[in-house]
Amino acid sequence: MVASALLAFYAMGVTAQSRGLGKRESSIRRSLGSVAVIPTGSMAPPLLLVVLACLDQPDRLGSLLVLVPVIVLMVFLTIQLSSFVLIEPPARDSLDKAEASRDWAVRRLGTFRGQSAKSVVLVLGANYAVAMGVGLAPVVLAPNNTTTALAPLIA
């Protein structure tokens, strides 16, 4: 009975998706997805009890042949119902804008690939030379009769 209810929920969800979603249909789908989790979750303790009973008395093993396919179907339908992606029309517009922005960024980044192909040694060497120049400039440019804070280190 629970599996047939989940099948009906699934049919309603797929039908609403194929017709296009308004706010009301979107709300109904969310509710159906939430409600679908409850019966499947409530079947876990009885399933555990049946498995324990089958381990205790192997002549009851036939009940698992009936129960396991139904539980697998219920879990599958519950996962499907609770994982519907609902995109409402305003969200679709912002999704389209985001995709356009992403495409622009990918094109723009393509122009930087040539610049990033420079040698790492060249870039590090240039940065080191500039840093050395900035660091030694006060020492070199200072008049000879002026003492600097670096004078004890240089002498």
N, C-alpha and C positions, 0 to 999 in steps of 0.2 A: 504494500500500500504506500509506503514512504517512497519507494523507488518510482512508482507511477506518478506521485505528486511532484517529485523532482523532474521527471520527464515533462510534465505539464508546465512547470516553471521554465524549463529550458525552451520549450516550444514557444511560450509567451515572450521570452527574452529574445529569441532569434527573430520572431515575427516583428517585434518592436524595432529591432535593429534594421531589418530590411525595409521597413516603412519610413524610417527616419525618426529621430528622437526629438520630441519637444520636452518642455520641462516636466510635464505630467508623466510621460512615458519613462523619462530618465529616472524620475523619483520611484516609479513602480519597479523598474529594473533593479535599482539599488535595494529596495525593500525585499524583492524576491531573492536577490543574492544573499542578503543578510539572513533571511528566514531559512534558506537552504542549508546553512551551516548547522543549524540547531538539530534537526533530526539525524543527520549523519553523525554528529558528535555524540548524540545520545545513544547511538547504536554501538559505541565502543565497549561499554561494560557488558552488555549481553553477548557480544561477540567473544569477549575474553572468557566469560563463563562457559560458553559452548565449547571453546577450544579446550578449556580445563576439563570439562566433562568428557570430551573425546579422548583426552590423554588418560583419564582415569578409567574409562570403559571404552575400549577400542571398537566395540560393536556399534557405538553411536557415531562412528566416523562418517557415515552416509549423510548426516545432517550438515557437515561442512561442505559437501558437494552442492548442496542447495544454497547455503548461506554465503559462502565466499564469493560466487559470481554476483550476487545481489549487492553485497557490501562493496565490491570493486566498482560496480556500476554507480552506486550511490556516491562513492568518493570521487569518481570521475566527474559526475554531473555537478557535484558540489564545487569542485575546483573550477569547472567551466562557468558555473553561475556566479561565483564570487570573484572571478577574474575578468569580467566584462569591462572593457575600457569604454567609459562613457565620455564622449566629447560633445559638448553642447555647442551650438552655433557661435556664441561669442568666443569660446575657447578655440574654435576652429580658425577664426580670424587671427587670433594672436599666434596660433601654431603656424599659420601660413606666413605671418610676418617674421617669426623666429626662423623658419626655414629659409626665407629670402635673405635674412641677415647672415645666416650661416653660409649660404652660397656665396654671398659677397665676400665674407671673411676668407673663405677657401680660395677664391680668385685672387684676393689681395695678398694673401700669404704666399701664393705662387710667385708673385713678383719679387719677394724677398729671398727666394732660394738661391739666386745667383750671388747675392751679397753674403749669404751665410757660408759660401763655399771657400772663403778665404782661409789661409793656413792658420791654425791655432798658434803655432810658434811665432808667426808674424804679428798677430794681434797681441800676444803676451809680451813680445819684445818691444813693440811700440808703446804699450802701456807702461812697461818698466822704464823705458827711456824717458817718457814724459814725467813719470814720478821722480826719477832721479834728477831730472832738470829742475823741477819745482823744488825739490828738497835741497839741492846744492846752489840754487840761485842766490839766496841771501848770503851765503859764504863767499861766492865768487864775486858778486856785485858789491859787496860791502867795501868801503874804503880801507886802505891798509892800516891806518892809524886807529880804526874803530875796533873795539873788541866785541865779539858776539858771544852768544851763549855756547856756540860750538867751538870757540877758540881753544879751550883746553883739550878738546877731543882731537883737533886737527894738529896741534903742535906736538 
